[in-house]
Amino acid sequence: MEQHDVIIVGGGPAGAACAKALKDAGIDVLILEKDKLPRYKCCSGVLFGQTEELLREYFGADAPPEVYCSNDKIIEAEDIREWKKGTGYKRFYWEIDKDGKAFSTHYQNIWRNLFDHWLVKMSGATCREEARVKGFTATSEHVTVEVDGPGVSEYRCKYLIGADGGPSVVKRILKAAAGDSGPAGASVSIFQSYFKLESLGTLKKAAWTVFFEPEIGEMLSCVHQKGDYLLLCVGGFKGRKLRESVERFKQLLADEFGVKLGSWWRDEGCQMELAPPYLGEGRAVLTGEAAGYIYLNGEGISAAIDSGYRCGKAVAQAIRSGGDAIAIFRENSGDIDRHLEKCLSQIHFLSV
Amino acid sequence: MALLITPDCINCVVCQFECRNDAIAQRDGIHVIDPEKCTECDGIAEKPRCVSVCAVDCIVPDPQRPYRGAMLSA
């Protein structure tokens, strides 16, 4: 049995930002990450202007050169466009103002595996890798956490934070304890494949092109270059065969733009649940996508960093001065909730 | 009595987390079900839990191991 003030489950941006806030407050914290870092993630890997600002505010840093894609480090906002046969291109607005504030128009093209690893190191917290949480039990005083993997198998902490993404183990255990067995709401699925790039054809370099083709998927599809690869991303409602969607998308890119793809490298899939934020119960707190903090355009990095840091601050305050960590967190995150709502009402992301 | 994951799987991992029998693992680019562990959630759910959460409907009755699967596909 090992003891810490706080244990964070998940070494992504939400967990790293949460750990940073706790370290800044002088709290003893350990991160448990289920995989070995660096690890890939289903993501376009583009840092929006809001993320850039949050990195400066919470970490006092910009993403370092080694996490950028080599050929096309910056995508200018004007090169993010949707395309339609017949009418051609028009601007696509991926990021919208938050509380009346506009963000940078330079989008940073990064590798998520390297970025996430850098962010965990920047948090200053110890991260135990290949540690899978199997279960936990919470009392009014502490939480006991059961872990699979090499090393310690049981931990005790004052607060357990689930920063473990969409399929959060912590959230699932909380929901099961509350007698809620099924998935909470509607979900959309995302699937993306990397192919060696042979020719962009007439697609613009260092651009991000979006398509609304119901034949491909109910969600937008998009394509952008990452280093030597072209990344094709598709999405749809339940039941959509997304591997077939990628094949249709490849065909469209070949037919309309003359894109030539070489060998397949890798693919990634995930589900995004569309449910209102749920911040946990008592001493088990959720943050990032595990809490439902993902902006509806599919941009989760800024929501993760912002909610993660505020969660850490709230838990630090509860430990130092007493009070209900979840209530403090909720009170301090009103603007994130409002931005979630705003994205939901303003962003154009469905093709049907 | 077991289910089978087809090559339509997109590796979203949700089924693996949903399985109460620890029967699902990631292998060779898709997820696979261990037929020795899969019970099709008999007695614990109306419909197998993995089938309920699968995004691309790629979990089907294993033709080699029919039973409840025969009812599912009916």
Boltz contact constraints between the chains, C-beta under 6 A:
constraints:
  - contact:
      token1: [A, 167]
      token2: [B, 13]
      max_distance: 6.0
  - contact:
      token1: [A, 167]
      token2: [B, 14]
      max_distance: 6.0
  - contact:
      token1: [A, 167]
      token2: [B, 17]
      max_distance: 6.0
  - contact:
      token1: [A, 183]
      token2: [B, 53]
      max_distance: 6.0
  - contact:
      token1: [A, 189]
      token2: [B, 55]
      max_distance: 6.0
  - contact:
      token1: [A, 191]
      token2: [B, 10]
      max_distance: 6.0
  - contact:
      token1: [A, 238]
      token2: [B, 55]
      max_distance: 6.0
  - contact:
      token1: [A, 239]
      token2: [B, 57]
      max_distance: 6.0
  - contact:
      token1: [A, 241]
      token2: [B, 8]
      max_distance: 6.0
  - contact:
      token1: [A, 241]
      token2: [B, 56]
      max_distance: 6.0
  - contact:
      token1: [A, 242]
      token2: [B, 10]
      max_distance: 6.0
  - contact:
      token1: [A, 242]
      token2: [B, 56]
      max_distance: 6.0
  - contact:
      token1: [A, 243]
      token2: [B, 8]
      max_distance: 6.0
  - contact:
      token1: [A, 269]
      token2: [B, 10]
      max_distance: 6.0
  - contact:
      token1: [A, 269]
      token2: [B, 11]
      max_distance: 6.0
  - contact:
      token1: [A, 269]
      token2: [B, 12]
      max_distance: 6.0
  - contact:
      token1: [A, 270]
      token2: [B, 12]
      max_distance: 6.0
  - contact:
      token1: [A, 271]
      token2: [B, 12]
      max_distance: 6.0
  - contact:
      token1: [A, 271]
      token2: [B, 14]
      max_distance: 6.0
  - contact:
      token1: [A, 271]
      token2: [B, 55]
      max_distance: 6.0
